[in-house]
Amino acid sequence: MKTLSTYERIGIPVDDVLLRGRLRMAENPKGVVIFSHGSGSGRLSSRNNYVAEYLQMNGFASLLFDLLTENEDRHYENRFDIPLLSHRLVKTTQWVFKHKPLADLPIGYFGASTGAASALFAASRLKDRIGALVSRGGRPDLAMSVLDSIEVPTLLIVGGDDHPVITLNHQAFEELAGIKKLEIVEGATHLFGEPGKLEKVAELATLWFNDYLK
């Protein structure tokens, strides 16, 4: 899976750490999509970079960043610390509010795996500052306590062969308030590694952000 080097390396100060990120700009961007990665993943994720590049080609800026420092990531339990990851996502979003090239753009979230839960928690805190949210193979069930307060238009994308996660997404979908949609990508497993399946995710995400990130 090949991605182009059309991004800027940046550092985001959050509390007492510096989080490393990749910022992609588009010409006259329609919005900016902030990625919240799953456990053990970060700004180098080939799958999320693919989606970010697809969004860039379709007029959206994006920010991929590490929710944990290298030292923090060595402690396995940190990867599943949803309150910590949600806090980092909120703080990074607040940084975007003030970062000049991005400050006036509508903001969306793209959450993968456990990153979907942190995106939902962050959206519940920031409310109408977040315009749209997409989950890829996500665990929205880990944010069950806030789902009935989510007003952000939310798209859940799940692989058709990812049976346990389909069940969890159906349960979370029932609890979600506001505009919502559940898309099952037939023939795809959890990581959407089958030919054409990740492209389908990128297409669905782009359509969702086109519709609601305004």
PyMOL commands that set and color helices and strands:
alter all, ss='L'
color gray80, all
select helices_A, chain A and resi 46-57+70-73+76-80+82-98+115-129+140-149+163-175+197-212
alter helices_A, ss='H'
color red, helices_A
select strands_A, chain A and resi 8-14+17-24+31-36+60-65+107-112+130-136+154-159+180-185
alter strands_A, ss='S'
color yellow, strands_A
deselect
rebuild
show_as cartoon
